[in-house]
Amino acid sequence: VQLQAFGGGLVQPGDSLRLSCAASRSPFSSNAVGWFRQAPGKVREFVASITANGGNTIYADSVKGRFTISRANAENAVFLQMNSLKPEDTAVYYCAARSRSDYSSRDYKYSVWGQGTQVTVSS
């Protein structure tokens, strides 16, 4: 499977963005998916993850209550709704899939990565 992330852009603090991650093949429903981000000069960090069936999710503390991960397996897509964006959310955002159905916050457990999409939060 190949992944493609899109939906980034330049927004102001407090705005919202919705990122999408599209998979190249079906079925996609057996893969857990995660979102990660990397800011300039920083290591890549976990953002959110969702199980293959969409029934369970986990979030980094820094985004909990502001971001929501969801998926539409019939469309081979995973989404990241980002609300109340802050300047510290500025980063390149990546989606990744793993061969297992359970979620994980560990980037090394993901074997397929999409290209990133830039999110910039600035006034």
For each residue, the residues with C-beta under 8 A, 3 or more apart:
1: 23 24 25 28 31 97 112
2: 23 24 25 112 114
3: 21 22 23 24 95 96 97 112 113 114
4: 21 22 24 114 115
5: 8 19 20 21 22 93 94 95 114 115 116 117
6: 19 20 22 117
7: 17 18 19 20 117
8: 5 17 19 92 93 117 118 119 120
9: 17 118 119 120
10: 120 122
11: 15 16 17 85 119 120 121
12: 15 121 122 123
13: 85 86 87 121 122 123
14: 84 85
15: 11 12 85 121
16: 11 81 82 83 84 85
17: 7 8 9 11 82 85 119
18: 7 79 80 81 82
19: 5 6 7 8 35 79 80 82 93 95 117 119
20: 5 6 7 77 78 79 80
21: 3 4 5 33 35 77 78 79 80 95 114
22: 3 4 5 6 76 77
23: 1 2 3 26 28 31 76 77 78 97
24: 1 2 3 4 76
25: 1 2 28 76
26: 23 76
27: 30 73
28: 1 23 25 31 73 76 77 97
29: 52 53 73
30: 27 52 101
31: 1 23 28 52 97 98 99 100 101 112
32: 49 50 51 52 97 98 100 101 102 103 104
33: 21 49 50 69 71 78 95 96 97 98
34: 46 47 48 49 50 95 96 97 98 103 104 105 107 110
35: 19 21 47 48 49 69 78 80 93 94 95 96
36: 44 45 46 47 93 94 95 96 107
37: 44 45 47 89 91 92 93 94 119
38: 42 43 44 45 91 92 94 116
39: 42 88 90 91 92
40:
41:
42: 38 39 45 91
43: 38
44: 36 37 38 94 107
45: 36 37 38 42 60
46: 34 36 49 60 105 106 107
47: 34 35 36 37 59 60 63 67 80 93
48: 34 35 57 58 59 60 63 67 68 69 80
49: 32 33 34 35 46 57 58 69 103 104 105
50: 32 33 34 54 56 57 69 70 71 78 103
51: 32 54 55 56 57 101 102 103
52: 29 30 31 32 100 101 102
53: 29 73 101
54: 50 51 70 71 73
55: 51
56: 50 51 103
57: 48 49 50 51 68 69 103
58: 48 49 103 105
59: 47 48 63 64 67 69
60: 45 46 47 48 63 64 105
61: 64
62: 88
63: 47 48 59 60 66 67 82 89
64: 59 60 61 67
65:
66: 63 82 83 84 85
67: 47 48 59 63 64 80 81 82 83
68: 48 57 80 81 83
69: 33 35 48 49 50 57 59 78 79 80 81
70: 50 54 78 79 81
71: 33 50 54 77 78 79
72: 75 76 77 78 79
73: 27 28 29 53 54 76
74:
75: 72
76: 22 23 24 25 26 28 72 73
77: 20 21 22 23 28 71 72
78: 20 21 23 33 35 50 69 70 71 72 95
79: 18 19 20 21 69 70 71 72
80: 18 19 20 21 35 47 48 67 68 69 93 95
81: 16 18 67 68 69 70
82: 16 17 18 19 63 66 67 85 89 119
83: 16 66 67 68
84: 14 16 66
85: 11 13 14 15 16 17 66 82 89 119 121
86: 13 89 121
87: 13 90 121 122 123
88: 39 62 121
89: 37 63 82 85 86 119 121
90: 39 87 119 120 121 122
91: 37 38 39 42 118 119
92: 8 37 38 39 116 117 118 119
93: 5 8 19 35 36 37 47 80 116 117 118 119
94: 5 35 36 37 38 44 113 114 115 116
95: 3 5 19 21 33 34 35 36 78 80 113 114
96: 3 33 34 35 36 107 110 111 112 113 114
97: 1 3 23 28 31 32 33 34 110 111 112
98: 31 32 33 34 104 109 110 111 112
99: 31 111
100: 31 32 52 104 109
101: 30 31 32 51 52 53
102: 32 51 52
103: 32 34 49 50 51 56 57 58
104: 32 34 49 98 100 109 110
105: 34 46 49 58 60
106: 46 109 110
107: 34 36 44 46 96 110
108:
109: 98 100 104 106
110: 34 96 97 98 104 106 107 113
111: 96 97 98 99
112: 1 2 3 31 96 97 98
113: 3 94 95 96 110
114: 2 3 4 5 21 94 95 96
115: 4 5 94
116: 5 38 92 93 94
117: 5 6 7 8 19 92 93
118: 8 9 91 92 93
119: 8 9 11 17 19 37 82 85 89 90 91 92 93
120: 8 9 10 11 90
121: 11 12 13 15 85 86 87 88 89 90
122: 10 12 13 87 90
123: 12 13 87
